[in-house]
Amino acid sequence: MRKVLITGGAGFIGSNFVLHIRKTHPADRLIVLDKLTYAGNLENLKSLQEGPLYRFVKGDINDAAFVDSLFADEGIDTVVNFAAESHVDRSILGPRDFIETNIMGTFNLLETARKHWLTAGKTEGKRFLHVSTDEVYGSLGPTGLFTEETAYSPNSPYAASKASSDHLVRAYFHTYGLPVVTTNCSNNYGPYQFPEKLIPLMVINALKGKPLPVYGDGQNVRDWLYVEDHCSAIDIVLKKGALGETYNVGGRNEKKNIDIVKLVCSFVDERASAKALKEEYPFEGSREKLITFVKDRPGHDRRYAIDCTKMEKELGWSPAHCFEDGIRKTIDWYIENRHWWERIISGEYTKYYSLQYSGRFIKTER
C-alpha cells in the first residue's frame, strides 16, 4: 500500500488524478490536501468516502508545521504536487499569491520530504512528483516543439513562479538526492475545470448566449491535452520515471484559440438543438456570432507545443484522445453537470473573486 499525499487534490487536474488513482490503484491510501481557495471544490471528490483508504485534509502547503505533522501522522511515501495558483490573468493582477504558493509552498513540501525521508535514511520506495507546465519554456515561433532540454524563458508571473519551483525540485535532487521527478504538461481540458479557463468559459457563455471573448487576433496556438490522458501519464511517471528526470506531457493537438472557440460553438449548437436544452438555452442562428475580440493580455505567448517523444519511447505512454473526441466529451460533461458550474458562477464557490461574463476577473477584498 502506498501512502500518497496529493496536494491541490480538490482542483481541476488534482481531483481528476485522485479519481484516476482510486480507480486504478484501489489499495493505495490517498491523503488529499487542499487549501480550498476559489478553484478548490469538494464536489469534485464527492464520490469518495472517508475511511482507511481516503482522507481529505483542508490545509495550506505553506504551513510548514502542519505539513510536517501530516507526513509524521500518515507515513507519507509518495507526493504528487498539484497545489498551485495557475491562471495567467490572475498572476498579472496579483502575483504575490503565485510567489507564495508556487515557490514557497513547493519549498516547504521539499523540505518536509527531505526531513522525513533523507534524514531518517528511508528513501527506498519514496517518490516526489512535481507537476508543472509548458509555460516555463516561454513562447515558440511558428515551428518547433518544446523538449525537456528547452531553456526556460517564462513570460508571466505565473510561468516564472512555476519555473522557480521546477528549479527547486531539480536542486533538491542534485544537492540532497531527494527522489524527485517533474512533469511539464501542455494545456489541459476536461471535467471539473474552473470556468475562468478558455474552454469551460466558452462552453458556458455559448450556452447562455453571452459574449465569447477572444484575446487579440485569436491566432495564439496551444497544445491541448485531455485531463484523463494527463492523469494516466502522471501515473506512469510515478511508477516508471527515472529519478531526477523531467518528462514533457503533451496531447499532440495544436489548435489556434479562435479555432477552439469556433469548434465549441459548433458542438454547442449541435447539442443545444435538443428540445429540452433549446427551451432552457434559446438561441437563434450560429453561436459564432457571439465571438468578440478583446485587447490582448500582457506577455501573451504566441505558441506552445510539446514534444512528448521521451514519454512515448522511455515509458510507453501516448495520449489516447484526439481533440475532437475530447472536446465532445468535455462539452457533454458541462451540459450534463450544469449544477456544478452554476453554483460556481453564482458566487457560492468564488469567495475571493467575482467572475464576469466579459471574460475578465476582478479581485475582491478578502
LUMGUTI-176970 format. One record per residue (C-alpha): x, y, z; residue number from 1. Coordinates in Angstrom, 2 decimals. Layout:
<donu c1="X" c2="Y" c3="Z" lummar="NUM"/>
...
//
This chain:
<donu c1="0.00" c2="0.00" c3="0.00" lummar="1"/>
<donu c1="1.35" c2="3.41" c3="-1.00" lummar="2"/>
<donu c1="0.50" c2="6.36" c3="1.22" lummar="3"/>
<donu c1="0.05" c2="9.11" c3="-1.36" lummar="4"/>
<donu c1="-0.17" c2="12.78" c3="-0.47" lummar="5"/>
<donu c1="-1.92" c2="14.63" c3="-3.31" lummar="6"/>
<donu c1="-1.68" c2="18.39" c3="-2.85" lummar="7"/>
<donu c1="-4.18" c2="20.58" c3="-4.64" lummar="8"/>
<donu c1="-6.32" c2="17.46" c3="-4.94" lummar="9"/>
<donu c1="-9.66" c2="19.30" c3="-4.98" lummar="10"/>
<donu c1="-8.72" c2="21.37" c3="-8.02" lummar="11"/>
<donu c1="-9.23" c2="20.56" c3="-11.68" lummar="12"/>
<donu c1="-6.31" c2="18.27" c3="-12.56" lummar="13"/>
<donu c1="-5.74" c2="17.18" c3="-8.97" lummar="14"/>
<donu c1="-9.27" c2="15.88" c3="-8.46" lummar="15"/>
<donu c1="-9.23" c2="14.06" c3="-11.80" lummar="16"/>
<donu c1="-5.98" c2="12.42" c3="-10.71" lummar="17"/>
<donu c1="-7.42" c2="11.42" c3="-7.33" lummar="18"/>
<donu c1="-10.35" c2="9.73" c3="-9.08" lummar="19"/>
<donu c1="-7.97" c2="8.08" c3="-11.56" lummar="20"/>
<donu c1="-5.74" c2="6.65" c3="-8.81" lummar="21"/>
<donu c1="-8.72" c2="5.50" c3="-6.78" lummar="22"/>
<donu c1="-9.88" c2="3.51" c3="-9.81" lummar="23"/>
<donu c1="-6.51" c2="2.16" c3="-10.97" lummar="24"/>
<donu c1="-4.81" c2="1.63" c3="-7.57" lummar="25"/>
<donu c1="-7.63" c2="0.69" c3="-5.20" lummar="26"/>
<donu c1="-5.24" c2="-0.42" c3="-2.42" lummar="27"/>
<donu c1="-3.44" c2="2.93" c3="-2.09" lummar="28"/>
<donu c1="-4.24" c2="5.23" c3="0.83" lummar="29"/>
<donu c1="-4.90" c2="8.69" c3="-0.59" lummar="30"/>
<donu c1="-4.40" c2="11.77" c3="1.57" lummar="31"/>
<donu c1="-5.78" c2="14.76" c3="-0.32" lummar="32"/>
<donu c1="-4.58" c2="18.18" c3="0.86" lummar="33"/>
<donu c1="-6.20" c2="21.32" c3="-0.46" lummar="34"/>
<donu c1="-6.49" c2="24.88" c3="0.81" lummar="35"/>
<donu c1="-9.93" c2="25.20" c3="-0.82" lummar="36"/>
<donu c1="-9.38" c2="28.62" c3="-2.29" lummar="37"/>
<donu c1="-11.65" c2="29.71" c3="-5.15" lummar="38"/>
<donu c1="-10.77" c2="26.84" c3="-7.54" lummar="39"/>
<donu c1="-10.76" c2="24.03" c3="-4.97" lummar="40"/>
<donu c1="-14.13" c2="22.31" c3="-4.90" lummar="41"/>
<donu c1="-15.03" c2="19.37" c3="-2.67" lummar="42"/>
<donu c1="-17.89" c2="18.48" c3="-5.01" lummar="43"/>
<donu c1="-15.21" c2="17.15" c3="-7.36" lummar="44"/>
<donu c1="-14.50" c2="14.40" c3="-4.79" lummar="45"/>
<donu c1="-18.00" c2="13.73" c3="-3.51" lummar="46"/>
<donu c1="-17.93" c2="10.15" c3="-4.82" lummar="47"/>
<donu c1="-15.19" c2="9.27" c3="-2.29" lummar="48"/>
<donu c1="-15.85" c2="8.38" c3="1.34" lummar="49"/>
<donu c1="-13.52" c2="8.98" c3="4.28" lummar="50"/>
<donu c1="-12.02" c2="5.77" c3="5.58" lummar="51"/>
<donu c1="-8.89" c2="3.61" c3="5.66" lummar="52"/>
<donu c1="-8.09" c2="4.35" c3="2.01" lummar="53"/>
<donu c1="-9.07" c2="8.02" c3="1.72" lummar="54"/>
<donu c1="-8.70" c2="11.15" c3="3.80" lummar="55"/>
<donu c1="-9.33" c2="14.77" c3="2.88" lummar="56"/>
<donu c1="-7.46" c2="17.47" c3="4.79" lummar="57"/>
<donu c1="-8.02" c2="21.19" c3="4.42" lummar="58"/>
<donu c1="-4.69" c2="22.93" c3="4.74" lummar="59"/>
<donu c1="-2.00" c2="25.11" c3="3.22" lummar="60"/>
<donu c1="1.28" c2="23.77" c3="1.84" lummar="61"/>
<donu c1="2.85" c2="26.99" c3="3.16" lummar="62"/>
<donu c1="2.11" c2="25.88" c3="6.72" lummar="63"/>
<donu c1="5.36" c2="24.01" c3="7.36" lummar="64"/>
<donu c1="4.39" c2="22.71" c3="10.81" lummar="65"/>
<donu c1="1.08" c2="21.38" c3="9.53" lummar="66"/>
<donu c1="2.68" c2="19.63" c3="6.53" lummar="67"/>
<donu c1="5.33" c2="18.15" c3="8.83" lummar="68"/>
<donu c1="2.68" c2="16.70" c3="11.14" lummar="69"/>
<donu c1="0.82" c2="15.25" c3="8.15" lummar="70"/>
<donu c1="3.95" c2="13.43" c3="6.98" lummar="71"/>
<donu c1="4.55" c2="12.11" c3="10.50" lummar="72"/>
<donu c1="0.96" c2="11.03" c3="11.15" lummar="73"/>
<donu c1="0.42" c2="9.36" c3="7.79" lummar="74"/>
<donu c1="3.87" c2="8.00" c3="7.00" lummar="75"/>
<donu c1="3.74" c2="9.61" c3="3.55" lummar="76"/>
<donu c1="5.89" c2="7.79" c3="0.99" lummar="77"/>
<donu c1="4.62" c2="9.42" c3="-2.23" lummar="78"/>
<donu c1="3.88" c2="13.08" c3="-3.01" lummar="79"/>
<donu c1="2.13" c2="14.36" c3="-6.11" lummar="80"/>
<donu c1="2.22" c2="18.15" c3="-6.03" lummar="81"/>
<donu c1="-0.60" c2="19.81" c3="-7.95" lummar="82"/>
<donu c1="-1.01" c2="22.66" c3="-5.48" lummar="83"/>
<donu c1="-0.51" c2="25.90" c3="-7.37" lummar="84"/>
<donu c1="-2.03" c2="29.19" c3="-8.35" lummar="85"/>
<donu c1="-2.44" c2="28.55" c3="-12.05" lummar="86"/>
<donu c1="-4.22" c2="31.28" c3="-14.04" lummar="87"/>
<donu c1="-2.05" c2="33.69" c3="-16.05" lummar="88"/>
<donu c1="-4.56" c2="36.56" c3="-15.89" lummar="89"/>
<donu c1="-4.74" c2="36.33" c3="-12.12" lummar="90"/>
<donu c1="-0.94" c2="36.31" c3="-11.87" lummar="91"/>
<donu c1="-0.84" c2="39.58" c3="-13.79" lummar="92"/>
<donu c1="-3.40" c2="41.19" c3="-11.47" lummar="93"/>
<donu c1="-1.94" c2="39.80" c3="-8.23" lummar="94"/>
<donu c1="1.41" c2="37.99" c3="-8.44" lummar="95"/>
<donu c1="2.07" c2="37.68" c3="-4.69" lummar="96"/>
<donu c1="-0.17" c2="34.63" c3="-4.20" lummar="97"/>
<donu c1="1.67" c2="32.89" c3="-7.03" lummar="98"/>
<donu c1="5.05" c2="33.52" c3="-5.46" lummar="99"/>
<donu c1="3.90" c2="32.35" c3="-2.04" lummar="100"/>
<donu c1="2.10" c2="29.18" c3="-3.15" lummar="101"/>
<donu c1="4.07" c2="28.06" c3="-6.18" lummar="102"/>
<donu c1="7.56" c2="28.78" c3="-4.87" lummar="103"/>
<donu c1="7.42" c2="28.84" c3="-1.08" lummar="104"/>
<donu c1="4.78" c2="26.13" c3="-0.92" lummar="105"/>
<donu c1="6.86" c2="23.81" c3="-3.07" lummar="106"/>
<donu c1="9.90" c2="24.62" c3="-0.93" lummar="107"/>
<donu c1="8.00" c2="23.61" c3="2.22" lummar="108"/>
<donu c1="6.96" c2="20.29" c3="0.67" lummar="109"/>
<donu c1="10.53" c2="19.56" c3="-0.44" lummar="110"/>
<donu c1="11.97" c2="20.41" c3="2.96" lummar="111"/>
<donu c1="9.43" c2="18.24" c3="4.72" lummar="112"/>
<donu c1="10.10" c2="15.31" c3="2.40" lummar="113"/>
<donu c1="13.85" c2="15.79" c3="2.93" lummar="114"/>
<donu c1="13.41" c2="15.70" c3="6.69" lummar="115"/>
<donu c1="11.20" c2="12.62" c3="6.79" lummar="116"/>
<donu c1="12.87" c2="10.63" c3="4.03" lummar="117"/>
<donu c1="16.53" c2="11.60" c3="3.85" lummar="118"/>
<donu c1="17.31" c2="12.49" c3="7.45" lummar="119"/>
<donu c1="15.71" c2="9.24" c3="8.54" lummar="120"/>
<donu c1="17.60" c2="7.37" c3="5.83" lummar="121"/>
<donu c1="14.38" c2="6.00" c3="4.36" lummar="122"/>
<donu c1="14.40" c2="6.80" c3="0.66" lummar="123"/>
<donu c1="13.61" c2="3.37" c3="-0.75" lummar="124"/>
<donu c1="10.19" c2="3.37" c3="-2.39" lummar="125"/>
<donu c1="9.78" c2="7.12" c3="-1.92" lummar="126"/>
<donu c1="8.80" c2="9.42" c3="-4.76" lummar="127"/>
<donu c1="8.09" c2="13.18" c3="-5.05" lummar="128"/>
<donu c1="6.39" c2="14.10" c3="-8.33" lummar="129"/>
<donu c1="6.14" c2="17.79" c3="-9.13" lummar="130"/>
<donu c1="3.50" c2="18.77" c3="-11.70" lummar="131"/>
<donu c1="4.46" c2="21.77" c3="-13.82" lummar="132"/>
<donu c1="3.61" c2="23.47" c3="-17.10" lummar="133"/>
<donu c1="4.95" c2="24.09" c3="-20.58" lummar="134"/>
<donu c1="4.62" c2="27.83" c3="-19.91" lummar="135"/>
<donu c1="8.02" c2="27.77" c3="-18.19" lummar="136"/>
<donu c1="9.60" c2="27.46" c3="-21.66" lummar="137"/>
<donu c1="8.22" c2="30.76" c3="-22.95" lummar="138"/>
<donu c1="6.92" c2="31.22" c3="-26.47" lummar="139"/>
<donu c1="7.64" c2="29.28" c3="-29.65" lummar="140"/>
<donu c1="7.80" c2="30.60" c3="-33.18" lummar="141"/>
<donu c1="5.63" c2="29.13" c3="-35.94" lummar="142"/>
<donu c1="7.67" c2="25.91" c3="-35.94" lummar="143"/>
<donu c1="9.46" c2="23.70" c3="-33.43" lummar="144"/>
<donu c1="8.49" c2="21.96" c3="-30.19" lummar="145"/>
<donu c1="9.36" c2="22.22" c3="-26.51" lummar="146"/>
<donu c1="11.61" c2="19.37" c3="-25.41" lummar="147"/>
<donu c1="12.97" c2="18.52" c3="-21.97" lummar="148"/>
<donu c1="16.18" c2="20.33" c3="-23.00" lummar="149"/>
<donu c1="14.47" c2="23.60" c3="-23.98" lummar="150"/>
<donu c1="15.83" c2="26.53" c3="-21.96" lummar="151"/>
<donu c1="13.40" c2="28.15" c3="-19.54" lummar="152"/>
<donu c1="12.12" c2="31.58" c3="-20.59" lummar="153"/>
<donu c1="8.95" c2="32.40" c3="-18.62" lummar="154"/>
<donu c1="7.00" c2="35.48" c3="-19.67" lummar="155"/>
<donu c1="4.29" c2="35.84" c3="-16.99" lummar="156"/>
<donu c1="4.42" c2="35.91" c3="-13.18" lummar="157"/>
<donu c1="2.64" c2="32.54" c3="-13.20" lummar="158"/>
<donu c1="5.18" c2="30.97" c3="-15.56" lummar="159"/>
<donu c1="8.07" c2="32.49" c3="-13.59" lummar="160"/>
<donu c1="6.75" c2="31.09" c3="-10.32" lummar="161"/>
<donu c1="6.41" c2="27.61" c3="-11.82" lummar="162"/>
<donu c1="9.87" c2="27.83" c3="-13.36" lummar="163"/>
<donu c1="11.26" c2="28.72" c3="-9.94" lummar="164"/>
<donu c1="9.57" c2="25.73" c3="-8.32" lummar="165"/>
<donu c1="10.89" c2="23.44" c3="-11.08" lummar="166"/>
<donu c1="14.41" c2="24.62" c3="-10.37" lummar="167"/>
<donu c1="13.97" c2="24.00" c3="-6.65" lummar="168"/>
<donu c1="12.84" c2="20.44" c3="-7.32" lummar="169"/>
<donu c1="15.84" c2="19.84" c3="-9.57" lummar="170"/>
<donu c1="18.18" c2="21.33" c3="-6.97" lummar="171"/>
<donu c1="16.86" c2="19.06" c3="-4.23" lummar="172"/>
<donu c1="17.69" c2="16.05" c3="-6.38" lummar="173"/>
<donu c1="21.20" c2="17.16" c3="-7.29" lummar="174"/>
<donu c1="22.07" c2="18.62" c3="-3.88" lummar="175"/>
<donu c1="20.39" c2="16.23" c3="-1.46" lummar="176"/>
<donu c1="19.48" c2="13.20" c3="-3.55" lummar="177"/>
<donu c1="15.75" c2="13.64" c3="-2.89" lummar="178"/>
<donu c1="13.84" c2="11.13" c3="-5.08" lummar="179"/>
<donu c1="12.03" c2="13.60" c3="-7.33" lummar="180"/>
<donu c1="10.63" c2="13.67" c3="-10.84" lummar="181"/>
<donu c1="8.98" c2="16.55" c3="-12.74" lummar="182"/>
<donu c1="6.33" c2="16.64" c3="-15.44" lummar="183"/>
<donu c1="5.66" c2="19.64" c3="-17.67" lummar="184"/>
<donu c1="2.29" c2="19.44" c3="-19.37" lummar="185"/>
<donu c1="0.50" c2="21.32" c3="-22.14" lummar="186"/>
<donu c1="-2.95" c2="22.93" c3="-21.78" lummar="187"/>
<donu c1="-5.41" c2="20.61" c3="-20.05" lummar="188"/>
<donu c1="-9.14" c2="20.46" c3="-20.62" lummar="189"/>
<donu c1="-11.94" c2="18.21" c3="-19.42" lummar="190"/>
<donu c1="-14.37" c2="17.75" c3="-16.48" lummar="191"/>
<donu c1="-14.17" c2="19.93" c3="-13.36" lummar="192"/>
<donu c1="-12.12" c2="22.72" c3="-14.97" lummar="193"/>
<donu c1="-12.84" c2="26.06" c3="-13.31" lummar="194"/>
<donu c1="-14.94" c2="28.37" c3="-15.53" lummar="195"/>
<donu c1="-12.21" c2="31.01" c3="-15.84" lummar="196"/>
<donu c1="-10.31" c2="28.82" c3="-18.33" lummar="197"/>
<donu c1="-10.84" c2="29.13" c3="-22.08" lummar="198"/>
<donu c1="-12.84" c2="26.01" c3="-22.91" lummar="199"/>
<donu c1="-15.31" c2="25.93" c3="-19.97" lummar="200"/>
<donu c1="-15.78" c2="29.70" c3="-20.24" lummar="201"/>
<donu c1="-16.63" c2="29.38" c3="-23.93" lummar="202"/>
<donu c1="-18.98" c2="26.43" c3="-23.35" lummar="203"/>
<donu c1="-20.88" c2="28.20" c3="-20.55" lummar="204"/>
<donu c1="-21.08" c2="31.54" c3="-22.35" lummar="205"/>
<donu c1="-22.16" c2="29.86" c3="-25.59" lummar="206"/>
<donu c1="-24.97" c2="28.03" c3="-23.79" lummar="207"/>
<donu c1="-26.14" c2="31.24" c3="-22.16" lummar="208"/>
<donu c1="-25.81" c2="33.39" c3="-25.28" lummar="209"/>
<donu c1="-23.14" c2="35.58" c3="-23.67" lummar="210"/>
<donu c1="-20.16" c2="37.16" c3="-25.48" lummar="211"/>
<donu c1="-17.24" c2="34.84" c3="-26.25" lummar="212"/>
<donu c1="-14.13" c2="36.95" c3="-25.50" lummar="213"/>
<donu c1="-11.08" c2="36.05" c3="-27.58" lummar="214"/>
<donu c1="-7.75" c2="37.72" c3="-26.85" lummar="215"/>
<donu c1="-6.01" c2="39.63" c3="-29.66" lummar="216"/>
<donu c1="-6.47" c2="38.10" c3="-33.10" lummar="217"/>
<donu c1="-7.20" c2="34.61" c3="-31.76" lummar="218"/>
<donu c1="-4.18" c2="33.12" c3="-33.54" lummar="219"/>
<donu c1="-2.36" c2="32.04" c3="-30.37" lummar="220"/>
<donu c1="-1.62" c2="28.31" c3="-30.53" lummar="221"/>
<donu c1="-1.77" c2="25.81" c3="-27.69" lummar="222"/>
<donu c1="-1.22" c2="22.05" c3="-27.50" lummar="223"/>
<donu c1="-4.33" c2="20.57" c3="-25.86" lummar="224"/>
<donu c1="-4.23" c2="17.57" c3="-23.51" lummar="225"/>
<donu c1="-7.35" c2="15.78" c3="-22.28" lummar="226"/>
<donu c1="-7.11" c2="15.62" c3="-18.49" lummar="227"/>
<donu c1="-7.61" c2="11.84" c3="-18.34" lummar="228"/>
<donu c1="-4.57" c2="11.41" c3="-20.59" lummar="229"/>
<donu c1="-2.57" c2="13.68" c3="-18.29" lummar="230"/>
<donu c1="-3.58" c2="11.61" c3="-15.26" lummar="231"/>
<donu c1="-2.50" c2="8.38" c3="-16.93" lummar="232"/>
<donu c1="0.84" c2="9.98" c3="-17.81" lummar="233"/>
<donu c1="1.49" c2="11.05" c3="-14.21" lummar="234"/>
<donu c1="0.57" c2="7.57" c3="-13.02" lummar="235"/>
<donu c1="3.15" c2="6.05" c3="-15.38" lummar="236"/>
<donu c1="5.85" c2="8.56" c3="-14.42" lummar="237"/>
<donu c1="5.26" c2="7.73" c3="-10.75" lummar="238"/>
<donu c1="5.82" c2="4.05" c3="-11.45" lummar="239"/>
<donu c1="8.49" c2="4.07" c3="-14.14" lummar="240"/>
<donu c1="10.04" c2="7.54" c3="-14.39" lummar="241"/>
<donu c1="13.76" c2="7.88" c3="-13.69" lummar="242"/>
<donu c1="14.61" c2="9.88" c3="-10.57" lummar="243"/>
<donu c1="15.78" c2="13.42" c3="-11.24" lummar="244"/>
<donu c1="14.30" c2="13.42" c3="-14.74" lummar="245"/>
<donu c1="11.79" c2="15.72" c3="-16.39" lummar="246"/>
<donu c1="9.07" c2="14.44" c3="-18.71" lummar="247"/>
<donu c1="7.05" c2="16.57" c3="-21.12" lummar="248"/>
<donu c1="3.39" c2="15.52" c3="-21.38" lummar="249"/>
<donu c1="1.52" c2="16.76" c3="-24.44" lummar="250"/>
<donu c1="-1.58" c2="15.90" c3="-26.40" lummar="251"/>
<donu c1="-0.18" c2="16.37" c3="-29.93" lummar="252"/>
<donu c1="-3.23" c2="18.55" c3="-30.54" lummar="253"/>
<donu c1="-2.07" c2="22.00" c3="-31.65" lummar="254"/>
<donu c1="-5.01" c2="24.37" c3="-32.08" lummar="255"/>
<donu c1="-5.45" c2="28.11" c3="-32.57" lummar="256"/>
<donu c1="-7.62" c2="29.74" c3="-29.91" lummar="257"/>
<donu c1="-10.08" c2="31.04" c3="-32.49" lummar="258"/>
<donu c1="-10.47" c2="27.57" c3="-33.97" lummar="259"/>
<donu c1="-11.16" c2="26.17" c3="-30.50" lummar="260"/>
<donu c1="-13.89" c2="28.73" c3="-29.93" lummar="261"/>
<donu c1="-15.49" c2="28.06" c3="-33.32" lummar="262"/>
<donu c1="-15.45" c2="24.31" c3="-32.66" lummar="263"/>
<donu c1="-17.08" c2="24.85" c3="-29.26" lummar="264"/>
<donu c1="-19.77" c2="26.97" c3="-30.94" lummar="265"/>
<donu c1="-20.45" c2="24.24" c3="-33.49" lummar="266"/>
<donu c1="-20.72" c2="21.47" c3="-30.90" lummar="267"/>
<donu c1="-22.84" c2="23.56" c3="-28.51" lummar="268"/>
<donu c1="-25.15" c2="24.50" c3="-31.39" lummar="269"/>
<donu c1="-25.49" c2="20.80" c3="-32.16" lummar="270"/>
<donu c1="-26.14" c2="19.71" c3="-28.57" lummar="271"/>
<donu c1="-28.40" c2="22.63" c3="-27.69" lummar="272"/>
<donu c1="-30.69" c2="21.85" c3="-30.60" lummar="273"/>
<donu c1="-32.28" c2="19.11" c3="-28.48" lummar="274"/>
<donu c1="-35.75" c2="20.20" c3="-27.36" lummar="275"/>
<donu c1="-35.07" c2="20.31" c3="-23.61" lummar="276"/>
<donu c1="-31.83" c2="22.29" c3="-23.96" lummar="277"/>
<donu c1="-33.30" c2="24.55" c3="-26.62" lummar="278"/>
<donu c1="-36.04" c2="25.55" c3="-24.20" lummar="279"/>
<donu c1="-33.51" c2="26.14" c3="-21.41" lummar="280"/>
<donu c1="-30.96" c2="27.95" c3="-23.59" lummar="281"/>
<donu c1="-32.83" c2="29.52" c3="-26.53" lummar="282"/>
<donu c1="-30.64" c2="30.91" c3="-29.29" lummar="283"/>
<donu c1="-31.21" c2="31.69" c3="-32.94" lummar="284"/>
<donu c1="-28.54" c2="31.01" c3="-35.54" lummar="285"/>
<donu c1="-24.91" c2="30.07" c3="-35.03" lummar="286"/>
<donu c1="-23.23" c2="30.96" c3="-31.75" lummar="287"/>
<donu c1="-20.16" c2="32.07" c3="-33.70" lummar="288"/>
<donu c1="-21.76" c2="35.49" c3="-33.87" lummar="289"/>
<donu c1="-21.09" c2="35.78" c3="-30.11" lummar="290"/>
<donu c1="-17.31" c2="35.84" c3="-30.71" lummar="291"/>
<donu c1="-15.86" c2="39.14" c3="-29.51" lummar="292"/>
<donu c1="-12.19" c2="40.04" c3="-29.92" lummar="293"/>
<donu c1="-10.77" c2="41.83" c3="-26.87" lummar="294"/>
<donu c1="-7.48" c2="43.54" c3="-26.11" lummar="295"/>
<donu c1="-4.65" c2="41.02" c3="-25.77" lummar="296"/>
<donu c1="-3.26" c2="40.38" c3="-22.32" lummar="297"/>
<donu c1="0.31" c2="41.47" c3="-21.46" lummar="298"/>
<donu c1="3.03" c2="38.90" c3="-22.15" lummar="299"/>
<donu c1="0.67" c2="36.60" c3="-24.06" lummar="300"/>
<donu c1="2.85" c2="33.81" c3="-25.50" lummar="301"/>
<donu c1="2.14" c2="33.18" c3="-29.17" lummar="302"/>
<donu c1="2.56" c2="29.42" c3="-29.39" lummar="303"/>
<donu c1="3.19" c2="26.39" c3="-27.18" lummar="304"/>
<donu c1="3.74" c2="22.85" c3="-28.45" lummar="305"/>
<donu c1="5.08" c2="19.86" c3="-26.53" lummar="306"/>
<donu c1="7.33" c2="17.12" c3="-27.85" lummar="307"/>
<donu c1="6.34" c2="14.08" c3="-25.75" lummar="308"/>
<donu c1="8.68" c2="11.65" c3="-27.53" lummar="309"/>
<donu c1="10.56" c2="10.92" c3="-24.29" lummar="310"/>
<donu c1="7.33" c2="9.80" c3="-22.61" lummar="311"/>
<donu c1="6.46" c2="7.63" c3="-25.58" lummar="312"/>
<donu c1="9.84" c2="5.98" c3="-26.08" lummar="313"/>
<donu c1="11.01" c2="5.58" c3="-22.48" lummar="314"/>
<donu c1="7.74" c2="5.00" c3="-20.63" lummar="315"/>
<donu c1="5.41" c2="3.72" c3="-23.33" lummar="316"/>
<donu c1="2.80" c2="6.44" c3="-22.85" lummar="317"/>
<donu c1="0.89" c2="8.33" c3="-25.55" lummar="318"/>
<donu c1="-2.35" c2="10.36" c3="-25.42" lummar="319"/>
<donu c1="-5.48" c2="8.30" c3="-26.03" lummar="320"/>
<donu c1="-7.79" c2="11.15" c3="-27.08" lummar="321"/>
<donu c1="-7.81" c2="13.22" c3="-30.23" lummar="322"/>
<donu c1="-9.05" c2="16.75" c3="-29.66" lummar="323"/>
<donu c1="-12.41" c2="16.34" c3="-31.37" lummar="324"/>
<donu c1="-13.31" c2="13.34" c3="-29.18" lummar="325"/>
<donu c1="-12.05" c2="15.01" c3="-26.03" lummar="326"/>
<donu c1="-13.88" c2="18.29" c3="-26.65" lummar="327"/>
<donu c1="-17.15" c2="16.47" c3="-27.32" lummar="328"/>
<donu c1="-16.80" c2="14.56" c3="-24.04" lummar="329"/>
<donu c1="-15.95" c2="17.81" c3="-22.26" lummar="330"/>
<donu c1="-18.92" c2="19.75" c3="-23.67" lummar="331"/>
<donu c1="-21.25" c2="16.86" c3="-22.82" lummar="332"/>
<donu c1="-19.91" c2="16.85" c3="-19.25" lummar="333"/>
<donu c1="-20.55" c2="20.59" c3="-18.79" lummar="334"/>
<donu c1="-24.05" c2="20.24" c3="-20.22" lummar="335"/>
<donu c1="-24.87" c2="17.22" c3="-18.05" lummar="336"/>
<donu c1="-23.36" c2="18.79" c3="-14.91" lummar="337"/>
<donu c1="-24.80" c2="22.27" c3="-15.09" lummar="338"/>
<donu c1="-25.44" c2="22.29" c3="-11.34" lummar="339"/>
<donu c1="-21.66" c2="22.12" c3="-10.80" lummar="340"/>
<donu c1="-20.73" c2="25.27" c3="-12.70" lummar="341"/>
<donu c1="-23.95" c2="27.15" c3="-11.94" lummar="342"/>
<donu c1="-23.04" c2="27.04" c3="-8.23" lummar="343"/>
<donu c1="-19.60" c2="28.39" c3="-9.07" lummar="344"/>
<donu c1="-20.68" c2="31.30" c3="-11.22" lummar="345"/>
<donu c1="-23.44" c2="32.17" c3="-8.74" lummar="346"/>
<donu c1="-20.69" c2="33.11" c3="-6.29" lummar="347"/>
<donu c1="-21.02" c2="30.22" c3="-3.85" lummar="348"/>
<donu c1="-17.56" c2="28.89" c3="-4.69" lummar="349"/>
<donu c1="-15.92" c2="32.20" c3="-5.57" lummar="350"/>
<donu c1="-15.24" c2="33.67" c3="-2.14" lummar="351"/>
<donu c1="-12.27" c2="35.78" c3="-3.19" lummar="352"/>
<donu c1="-13.06" c2="36.59" c3="-6.80" lummar="353"/>
<donu c1="-16.02" c2="37.61" c3="-8.90" lummar="354"/>
<donu c1="-16.50" c2="36.11" c3="-12.36" lummar="355"/>
<donu c1="-17.78" c2="38.34" c3="-15.12" lummar="356"/>
<donu c1="-19.09" c2="37.06" c3="-18.40" lummar="357"/>
<donu c1="-16.91" c2="39.52" c3="-20.30" lummar="358"/>
<donu c1="-14.13" c2="37.09" c3="-19.52" lummar="359"/>
<donu c1="-12.40" c2="39.40" c3="-17.07" lummar="360"/>
<donu c1="-11.82" c2="38.54" c3="-13.43" lummar="361"/>
<donu c1="-11.73" c2="41.22" c3="-10.74" lummar="362"/>
<donu c1="-10.13" c2="40.56" c3="-7.38" lummar="363"/>
<donu c1="-12.34" c2="41.44" c3="-4.42" lummar="364"/>
<donu c1="-11.41" c2="42.16" c3="-0.82" lummar="365"/>
<donu c1="-10.59" c2="39.18" c3="1.34" lummar="366"/>
//
